[in-house]
């Protein structure tokens, strides 16, 4: 189960990184298309340096928002994994109890193949 958990962690990380890269690319493309017309409309009143700083600040804000969303997704995935483990433990406990009750209902007699399930 430990190896499965590790491979799930790796897969989750890969999926999240893929989502992060797509979001960064989408926001970067959107940001660039927004910045270009504003820079042209403003003409000489806005220096290229201030446009660059504004773009950089927006880019940092977008990255922070993306990182926040990814952190939230990770915490949700960890909570789901915890719930999965609790559910698996509950199911194993129920299975054990069902097997015990079956043995009791047969008056303590072992039924062939019952122990193998």
SELUM-911867 format. One record per atom (N, C-alpha, C, CB): residue number from 1; atom name; x negated, y, z negated. Coordinates in Angstrom, 1 decimal, m for minus. Glycine has a CB too. Layout:
<nodes>
NUM  CA  X  Y  Z
...
</nodes>
This chain:
<nodes>
1  N  m0.8  m1.2  0.0
1  CA  0.0  0.0  0.0
1  C  m0.9  1.3  0.0
1  CB  0.9  0.0  m1.2
2  N  m2.1  1.2  m0.6
2  CA  m2.9  2.3  m0.7
2  C  m3.4  2.7  0.7
2  CB  m4.1  2.0  m1.6
3  N  m3.7  1.7  1.6
3  CA  m4.2  1.9  2.9
3  C  m3.0  2.6  3.7
3  CB  m4.7  0.6  3.6
4  N  m1.8  2.1  3.5
4  CA  m0.6  2.7  4.2
4  C  m0.4  4.1  3.8
4  CB  0.6  1.9  3.9
5  N  m0.6  4.4  2.5
5  CA  m0.4  5.8  2.0
5  C  m1.5  6.7  2.6
5  CB  m0.5  5.8  0.5
6  N  m2.7  6.2  2.7
6  CA  m3.8  7.0  3.3
6  C  m3.5  7.3  4.8
6  CB  m5.2  6.3  3.2
7  N  m3.0  6.2  5.5
7  CA  m2.8  6.5  6.9
7  C  m1.6  7.4  7.1
7  CB  m2.5  5.1  7.7
8  N  m0.6  7.4  6.2
8  CA  0.5  8.3  6.2
8  C  0.0  9.7  6.0
8  CB  1.6  8.0  5.2
9  N  m0.9  9.9  5.0
9  CA  m1.5  11.2  4.7
9  C  m2.2  11.7  6.0
9  CB  m2.5  11.1  3.6
10  N  m3.0  10.9  6.6
10  CA  m3.7  11.3  7.8
10  C  m2.8  11.7  8.9
10  CB  m4.7  10.1  8.3
11  N  m1.7  10.9  9.1
11  CA  m0.8  11.2  10.2
11  C  0.0  12.5  9.8
11  CB  0.3  10.0  10.3
12  N  0.4  12.7  8.6
12  CA  1.0  13.9  8.2
12  C  0.1  15.1  8.4
12  CB  1.4  13.8  6.7
13  N  m1.1  15.0  8.1
13  CA  m2.1  16.1  8.3
13  C  m2.2  16.4  9.7
13  CB  m3.4  15.8  7.7
14  N  m2.3  15.4  10.6
14  CA  m2.4  15.6  12.0
14  C  m1.2  16.3  12.6
14  CB  m2.7  14.3  12.7
15  N  0.0  15.9  12.1
15  CA  1.2  16.5  12.6
15  C  1.3  17.9  12.2
15  CB  2.5  15.7  12.1
16  N  1.0  18.2  10.9
16  CA  1.0  19.6  10.4
16  C  0.0  20.4  11.1
16  CB  0.8  19.6  8.9
17  N  m1.2  19.9  11.4
17  CA  m2.2  20.7  12.1
17  C  m1.7  21.0  13.5
17  CB  m3.5  20.0  12.1
18  N  m1.1  20.1  14.2
18  CA  m0.5  20.3  15.5
18  C  0.5  21.4  15.5
18  CB  0.1  19.0  16.1
19  N  1.5  21.3  14.5
19  CA  2.5  22.3  14.4
19  C  1.8  23.7  14.1
19  CB  3.5  22.0  13.2
20  N  0.9  23.7  13.3
20  CA  0.2  25.0  12.9
20  C  m0.4  25.6  14.2
20  CB  m0.9  24.7  11.9
21  N  m1.1  24.7  15.0
21  CA  m1.8  25.2  16.2
21  C  m0.7  25.8  17.2
21  CB  m2.6  24.1  16.9
22  N  0.4  25.1  17.3
22  CA  1.4  25.5  18.2
22  C  2.0  26.8  17.8
22  CB  2.5  24.5  18.4
23  N  2.2  27.0  16.5
23  CA  2.8  28.2  15.9
23  C  1.8  29.4  16.1
23  CB  3.1  28.1  14.5
24  N  0.5  29.1  15.8
24  CA  m0.5  30.2  16.0
24  C  m0.5  30.6  17.5
24  CB  m1.9  29.7  15.6
25  N  m0.5  29.6  18.4
25  CA  m0.5  29.9  19.8
25  C  0.7  30.7  20.2
25  CB  m0.6  28.7  20.7
26  N  1.9  30.3  19.7
26  CA  3.1  31.0  20.1
26  C  3.1  32.4  19.5
26  CB  4.3  30.3  19.5
27  N  2.7  32.6  18.3
27  CA  2.7  33.9  17.7
27  C  1.6  34.8  18.4
27  CB  2.4  33.9  16.2
28  N  0.5  34.2  18.7
28  CA  m0.6  35.0  19.4
28  C  m0.1  35.5  20.8
28  CB  m1.9  34.1  19.6
29  N  0.6  34.6  21.5
29  CA  1.1  35.0  22.8
29  C  2.2  36.1  22.6
29  CB  1.7  33.8  23.5
30  N  3.1  35.9  21.7
30  CA  4.1  36.9  21.4
30  C  3.5  38.2  21.0
30  CB  5.1  36.4  20.4
31  N  2.5  38.2  20.1
31  CA  1.8  39.4  19.6
31  C  1.1  40.1  20.7
31  CB  0.8  39.0  18.5
32  N  0.4  39.4  21.6
32  CA  m0.3  40.0  22.7
32  C  0.7  40.7  23.7
32  CB  m1.1  39.0  23.5
33  N  1.8  40.1  24.0
33  CA  2.8  40.7  24.9
33  C  3.4  41.9  24.3
33  CB  3.8  39.7  25.3
34  N  3.6  42.0  22.9
34  CA  4.1  43.1  22.3
34  C  3.1  44.3  22.2
34  CB  4.6  42.8  20.8
35  N  1.9  43.9  22.0
35  CA  0.8  45.0  21.8
35  C  0.5  45.7  23.1
35  CB  m0.4  44.4  21.3
36  N  0.5  45.0  24.2
36  CA  0.0  45.6  25.5
36  C  0.9  46.7  25.9
36  CB  0.0  44.5  26.6
37  N  2.3  46.6  26.0
37  CA  3.1  47.7  26.5
37  C  3.0  48.9  25.5
37  CB  4.5  47.3  26.6
38  N  2.9  48.7  24.2
38  CA  2.8  49.8  23.3
38  C  1.5  50.6  23.5
38  CB  2.9  49.3  21.8
39  N  0.5  49.9  23.8
39  CA  m0.8  50.6  24.0
39  C  m0.8  51.4  25.3
39  CB  m1.9  49.5  24.1
40  N  m0.1  50.9  26.3
40  CA  0.0  51.7  27.6
40  C  0.9  52.9  27.4
40  CB  0.5  50.7  28.7
41  N  2.0  52.7  26.7
41  CA  3.0  53.8  26.6
41  C  2.4  54.9  25.8
41  CB  4.3  53.3  25.9
42  N  1.6  54.6  24.8
42  CA  1.1  55.6  23.9
42  C  0.0  56.5  24.6
42  CB  0.5  55.0  22.7
43  N  m0.6  55.9  25.6
43  CA  m1.6  56.7  26.3
43  C  m2.8  57.0  25.5
43  CB  m1.1  58.0  26.8
44  N  m3.3  58.2  25.5
44  CA  m4.5  58.6  24.8
44  C  m4.2  58.9  23.3
44  CB  m5.2  59.7  25.5
45  N  m3.0  59.0  22.9
45  CA  m2.7  59.3  21.5
45  C  m3.1  58.2  20.5
45  CB  m1.2  59.7  21.3
46  N  m3.1  57.0  20.9
46  CA  m3.5  55.9  20.0
46  C  m4.8  55.4  20.5
46  CB  m2.4  54.7  20.1
47  N  m5.8  55.3  19.6
47  CA  m7.1  54.9  19.9
47  C  m7.1  53.4  20.1
47  CB  m8.1  55.4  18.9
48  N  m7.9  52.8  20.9
48  CA  m8.0  51.4  21.1
48  C  m8.4  50.7  19.7
48  CB  m9.0  51.0  22.1
49  N  m9.2  51.4  18.9
49  CA  m9.6  50.9  17.7
49  C  m8.4  50.7  16.7
49  CB  m10.6  51.8  17.0
50  N  m7.5  51.6  16.7
50  CA  m6.3  51.5  15.8
50  C  m5.4  50.4  16.3
50  CB  m5.6  52.8  15.7
51  N  m5.3  50.2  17.6
51  CA  m4.5  49.2  18.2
51  C  m5.1  47.8  17.8
51  CB  m4.3  49.3  19.7
52  N  m6.4  47.7  17.9
52  CA  m7.1  46.5  17.5
52  C  m6.9  46.2  16.1
52  CB  m8.6  46.6  17.9
53  N  m7.0  47.2  15.2
53  CA  m6.8  46.9  13.8
53  C  m5.4  46.5  13.5
53  CB  m7.1  48.2  13.0
54  N  m4.4  47.2  14.2
54  CA  m3.0  46.8  14.0
54  C  m2.8  45.4  14.4
54  CB  m2.1  47.8  14.8
55  N  m3.3  45.0  15.6
55  CA  m3.2  43.7  16.1
55  C  m3.8  42.7  15.1
55  CB  m3.8  43.5  17.5
56  N  m5.0  43.0  14.6
56  CA  m5.7  42.1  13.7
56  C  m4.8  42.0  12.4
56  CB  m7.1  42.7  13.4
57  N  m4.3  43.0  11.9
57  CA  m3.4  43.0  10.7
57  C  m2.2  42.1  10.9
57  CB  m3.0  44.4  10.2
58  N  m1.6  42.3  12.1
58  CA  m0.4  41.5  12.4
58  C  m0.8  40.0  12.6
58  CB  0.2  42.0  13.7
59  N  m1.9  39.8  13.2
59  CA  m2.4  38.4  13.3
59  C  m2.7  37.7  12.0
59  CB  m3.7  38.4  14.2
60  N  m3.3  38.5  11.1
60  CA  m3.5  37.9  9.7
60  C  m2.2  37.7  9.0
60  CB  m4.4  38.9  8.9
61  N  m1.3  38.6  9.1
61  CA  0.0  38.4  8.5
61  C  0.7  37.1  9.1
61  CB  0.9  39.6  8.7
62  N  0.7  37.0  10.4
62  CA  1.3  35.8  11.0
62  C  0.6  34.5  10.5
62  CB  1.2  35.9  12.5
63  N  m0.7  34.5  10.4
63  CA  m1.5  33.4  9.9
63  C  m1.1  33.0  8.5
63  CB  m3.0  33.6  10.1
64  N  m1.0  34.1  7.7
64  CA  m0.6  33.9  6.3
64  C  0.8  33.3  6.2
64  CB  m0.6  35.2  5.5
65  N  1.7  33.7  7.0
65  CA  3.1  33.2  7.1
65  C  3.1  31.7  7.5
65  CB  4.0  34.0  8.0
66  N  2.3  31.4  8.5
66  CA  2.2  30.1  9.0
66  C  1.6  29.2  7.9
66  CB  1.3  30.0  10.3
67  N  0.5  29.6  7.3
67  CA  m0.1  28.9  6.2
67  C  0.9  28.6  5.1
67  CB  m1.4  29.6  5.7
68  N  1.7  29.6  4.8
68  CA  2.7  29.5  3.7
68  C  3.7  28.4  4.1
68  CB  3.4  30.8  3.5
69  N  4.1  28.4  5.4
69  CA  5.1  27.5  5.9
69  C  4.5  26.1  5.8
69  CB  5.6  27.8  7.3
70  N  3.3  25.9  6.2
70  CA  2.6  24.6  6.2
70  C  2.5  24.1  4.7
70  CB  1.2  24.7  6.9
71  N  2.1  25.0  3.8
71  CA  2.0  24.6  2.4
71  C  3.4  24.2  1.9
71  CB  1.6  25.8  1.6
72  N  4.5  24.8  2.3
72  CA  5.8  24.4  1.9
72  C  6.1  23.0  2.5
72  CB  6.9  25.5  2.4
73  N  5.8  22.8  3.8
73  CA  6.0  21.5  4.4
73  C  5.3  20.4  3.7
73  CB  5.7  21.6  5.9
74  N  4.0  20.7  3.3
74  CA  3.2  19.7  2.6
74  C  3.9  19.3  1.3
74  CB  1.8  20.2  2.4
75  N  4.3  20.4  0.5
75  CA  4.9  20.1  m0.8
75  C  6.2  19.3  m0.6
75  CB  5.2  21.4  m1.5
76  N  7.0  19.6  0.5
76  CA  8.2  18.8  0.7
76  C  7.9  17.4  1.1
76  CB  9.0  19.5  1.9
77  N  6.8  17.2  1.9
77  CA  6.4  15.8  2.2
77  C  5.9  15.0  1.0
77  CB  5.3  15.8  3.3
78  N  5.2  15.7  0.1
78  CA  4.8  15.0  m1.1
78  C  5.9  14.7  m2.0
78  CB  3.8  15.9  m1.9
79  N  6.9  15.5  m2.1
79  CA  8.1  15.2  m2.9
79  C  8.9  14.1  m2.2
79  CB  9.0  16.5  m2.9
80  N  9.0  14.0  m0.9
80  CA  9.6  12.9  m0.2
80  C  8.9  11.6  m0.5
80  CB  9.8  13.2  1.3
81  N  7.6  11.7  m0.5
81  CA  6.8  10.5  m0.7
81  C  7.0  10.0  m2.1
81  CB  5.3  10.7  m0.5
82  N  7.1  10.9  m3.1
82  CA  7.3  10.5  m4.5
82  C  8.7  9.9  m4.6
82  CB  7.2  11.8  m5.4
83  N  9.7  10.4  m3.9
83  CA  11.0  9.9  m4.0
83  C  11.0  8.5  m3.3
83  CB  12.0  10.8  m3.3
84  N  10.3  8.3  m2.2
84  CA  10.2  7.0  m1.6
84  C  9.6  6.0  m2.5
84  CB  9.3  7.1  m0.3
85  N  8.5  6.4  m3.3
85  CA  7.9  5.4  m4.2
85  C  8.9  5.1  m5.3
85  CB  6.6  6.0  m4.8
86  N  9.6  6.1  m5.8
86  CA  10.6  5.8  m6.9
86  C  11.7  4.8  m6.4
86  CB  11.2  7.1  m7.4
87  N  12.1  5.1  m5.2
87  CA  13.1  4.2  m4.6
87  C  12.6  2.8  m4.4
87  CB  13.6  4.8  m3.2
88  N  11.4  2.7  m3.9
88  CA  10.8  1.3  m3.8
88  C  10.7  0.6  m5.1
88  CB  9.4  1.4  m3.1
89  N  10.3  1.3  m6.1
89  CA  10.2  0.7  m7.5
89  C  11.6  0.3  m8.0
89  CB  9.6  1.7  m8.5
90  N  12.6  1.1  m7.7
90  CA  13.9  0.8  m8.1
90  C  14.4  m0.5  m7.4
90  CB  14.9  2.0  m7.9
91  N  14.2  m0.5  m6.1
91  CA  14.6  m1.7  m5.3
91  C  13.9  m3.0  m5.8
91  CB  14.3  m1.5  m3.8
92  N  12.6  m2.9  m6.1
92  CA  11.9  m4.0  m6.6
92  C  12.4  m4.5  m7.9
92  CB  10.4  m3.7  m6.7
93  N  12.8  m3.5  m8.8
93  CA  13.4  m3.9  m10.1
93  C  14.7  m4.5  m9.9
93  CB  13.5  m2.6  m10.9
94  N  15.5  m4.0  m9.0
94  CA  16.8  m4.6  m8.7
94  C  16.7  m6.0  m8.1
94  CB  17.6  m3.8  m7.7
95  N  15.7  m6.2  m7.3
95  CA  15.5  m7.5  m6.7
95  C  15.1  m8.5  m7.8
95  CB  14.4  m7.5  m5.6
96  N  14.2  m8.1  m8.7
96  CA  13.8  m8.9  m9.8
96  C  15.0  m9.3  m10.7
96  CB  12.7  m8.2  m10.7
97  N  15.8  m8.3  m11.0
97  CA  17.0  m8.5  m11.8
97  C  18.0  m9.5  m11.1
97  CB  17.7  m7.2  m12.1
98  N  18.2  m9.3  m9.8
98  CA  19.1  m10.2  m9.1
98  C  18.5  m11.6  m9.1
98  CB  19.2  m9.8  m7.6
99  N  17.2  m11.8  m9.0
99  CA  16.6  m13.2  m9.1
99  C  16.8  m13.7  m10.4
99  CB  15.1  m13.1  m8.7
100  N  16.7  m12.9  m11.5
100  CA  16.9  m13.4  m12.9
100  C  18.3  m13.8  m13.1
100  CB  16.5  m12.3  m13.9
101  N  19.3  m13.0  m12.6
101  CA  20.7  m13.3  m12.7
101  C  21.1  m14.6  m12.0
101  CB  21.5  m12.2  m12.3
102  N  20.5  m14.8  m10.8
102  CA  20.7  m16.0  m10.0
102  C  20.2  m17.2  m10.8
102  CB  20.0  m16.0  m8.7
103  N  19.1  m17.1  m11.4
103  CA  18.6  m18.3  m12.2
103  C  19.5  m18.5  m13.4
103  CB  17.1  m18.0  m12.7
104  N  19.9  m17.5  m14.0
104  CA  20.8  m17.7  m15.2
104  C  22.2  m18.3  m14.8
104  CB  21.1  m16.4  m15.9
105  N  22.7  m17.9  m13.6
105  CA  24.0  m18.4  m13.2
105  C  23.9  m19.9  m12.8
105  CB  24.5  m17.6  m12.0
106  N  22.7  m20.4  m12.5
106  CA  22.5  m21.8  m12.2
106  C  22.2  m22.6  m13.5
106  CB  21.4  m22.0  m11.1
107  N  22.3  m21.9  m14.6
107  CA  22.1  m22.6  m15.9
107  C  20.6  m22.9  m16.2
107  CB  22.9  m23.8  m16.0
108  N  19.7  m22.1  m15.6
108  CA  18.3  m22.3  m15.8
108  C  17.7  m23.3  m14.8
108  CB  18.1  m22.8  m17.2
109  N  18.5  m23.8  m14.0
109  CA  18.0  m24.8  m13.0
109  C  17.4  m24.0  m11.8
109  CB  19.1  m25.7  m12.4
110  N  16.2  m24.4  m11.4
110  CA  15.6  m23.7  m10.3
110  C  16.2  m24.2  m9.0
110  CB  14.1  m23.9  m10.3
111  N  16.5  m23.3  m8.1
111  CA  17.0  m23.7  m6.8
111  C  15.9  m23.7  m5.8
111  CB  18.2  m22.7  m6.4
112  N  15.9  m24.7  m5.0
112  CA  14.8  m24.8  m4.0
112  C  14.7  m23.6  m3.1
112  CB  14.9  m26.1  m3.2
113  N  13.5  m23.0  m3.0
113  CA  13.3  m21.9  m2.1
113  C  13.6  m20.5  m2.8
113  CB  14.1  m22.0  m0.9
114  N  14.2  m20.5  m4.0
114  CA  14.6  m19.3  m4.7
114  C  13.4  m18.5  m5.1
114  CB  15.5  m19.6  m5.9
115  N  12.3  m19.2  m5.5
115  CA  11.1  m18.5  m6.0
115  C  10.3  m17.8  m4.9
115  CB  10.3  m19.4  m6.8
116  N  10.6  m18.3  m3.7
116  CA  9.8  m17.8  m2.6
116  C  10.3  m16.4  m2.0
116  CB  9.7  m18.8  m1.4
117  N  11.5  m16.1  m2.4
117  CA  12.1  m14.8  m1.9
117  C  11.7  m13.6  m2.6
117  CB  13.6  m14.9  m2.0
</nodes>
